[in-house]
């Protein structure tokens, strides 16, 4: 048992480090509010969006208002079009699209991303997910 103790300690220490990516899915029609921890000033961040649409008639894209609130309450807003393209089944589509890559915040800390649809979401829209990858 003693010879396994150092190996067990090394495995335990390796398992305690921060994950390089996180994801969160919010069901419903929005607005979708995601807390985003960008407190590491040495890192850049990548963001991807994902959803599922259970319908036969799916539009090509959905316009979204992306509102970023900084830790000091500054607001940055943009409009993006989420292409509804992806793995398609008979009655559904799984969508996974890149949103932003290599983003470095002007202010370190906990940001809030609020995503609102600028038009009626398609029937069968199940919610919206955000994947955050931290790049050292």
N, C-alpha and C positions, 0 to 999 in steps of 0.2 A: 504493500500500500504506500510506503514512503517514497518509492521511486515514481509513482504516479502523481504525487502531490505537486511537484513543480510544473508538470504538464497541465494539470488541472488549473493551477493558478494562472498560467499563461493564456489558456483558453478563456478563462473568466475575465481576465483583463482585456483581451481583444474584443470580447462581446460587450464591453461597457462603453465603447466609444460612440459618438454621435452618428446617427445615420446620415448618409450623403444625400438621400432624397426622402421627401415626405409627400403624402397625397391625402386629399380629403374630398369626399363627394357629398354634395348637398342635394337632397331630393326636392322636387317642386318646380315652381315657375319663377322663383326669384323674387326680389333681388337676392343674389348669392353673396354672402359675406365671408371672406377668408382671412384669418389672421396669418401674417407672413413674417417670420422671424428673420430679419436681415441684420443682425447685430454683429456679425463677423465682417470686419472691414477689410480683411485680406482675401475675401472670397468674391466670386462672381456667381450669379444665380441664373438658372434657366427655368422657364415656366412653360408648361404644356396644359392644354385644356382637353377634357374628355367628357363624353356624354353617350347616351343611348336614346335612340328614337324608335319607338315601336309603332310604325305606321307603314302604309303602302305608298303613299304619296308624300315624299320628303322634298322640301325646297333645297336649292343648291347651297344656300348659306343663310346665316342668321346674323343681323347686325347687333353688336353688343357695345354697351357703354362700360368702359373699364375706368373705375375711379380709384386711384391710389391715395390713401391718407397716410401722411408721414407721422412719425412719433411726435412731432411738434404741431400736428394738425394742419399742415399745408396740404392742399388738394391738387392732384394732377389727374387730368381726365383725357381720355382718347376714345375714339370709336374704332372698333375692329369688326371684321366680318369673319365669323367662324364658318369655314367650309364644312358642310355636312356630307363629308365623303369618308368612306372607311369600309370596314368589313361588313358586308351586307348579307343578311339572311333573307328568308322569304318574306317575313313581315317586320323586320327590324334592321337597324344599322348601328354598329358600334363606331363611334367617332373618336379619334385621338389626333390632335393637331398641336404643333408647336405654336407658342404665343410670343415669347421673348427669349432671346439667348444672350448670355454674357452680360447680364444687367448688373450694374454696380450702383447701389443707392447713393443719393447725395447726402443722406443722413442715416447713420446706423441706428438700429433698434427694431421695435415691433411695428410693422406697417399693417395696414388693413386694405385689402382689395375687395371692392364692392362691384359686382358684375350685374348689370341690368340689361334686359332686352329692350331694344328700341322699336320692336314690332311684335306682333303676336307670335309667340313661340308655336312651332308646329305641333299639331295634335300628336300625342304620344311621346313628347319630350319628357324624359324622366328626371332631369336635374343636370347639375354641372359639377365637374370635378376639376381640381387644380393639383398638378404635380409640381413640386418645387425641388430642383436639384442644385446642390451647393458644389461649386467647382473651386478647388483650392489652387 
